[in-house]
């Protein structure tokens, strides 16, 4: 993760937003009193979804169980 001070970030914010979007590499912003992290919207939404899923009781175990299932057993057509 790259670190920049807030003054330099202000000077180049447009390019930095494009960079975190394109590279999926967060930017640590060091301020005088507080710090922050700049990430892309897609990365933020992905983190939010992950946090939601792991907060659901039994979801983590269900995901692990599904990952261990062989692909041959997953080819039945679903009736949605």
JOQUIJO-V49961 format. One line per field, one symbol per residue. phi: phi as a letter, one per 30 degrees, with the letter a starting at -180 (. if undefined). psi: psi as a letter, one per 40 degrees, with the letter a starting at -180 (. if undefined). burial: + if it has 16 or more other C-alpha atoms within 10 Angstrom, else -. A space follows every 10 residues. Layout:
phi = ???
psi = ???
burial = ???
This chain:
phi = .dcbddddde dbeedddddd ddchcdcdcc cdcbcabcbd dddddddddd ddddddeide dddddddddd dddccdddcd
psi = hihiiddddd dfdddddddd ddefhihhhh iddiiihhii dddddddddd dddeehhedd dddddddehi ddeeeihig.
burial = -----+--+- -----++-++ +----+++++ --------++ ---------- ---------- ---------- ----------
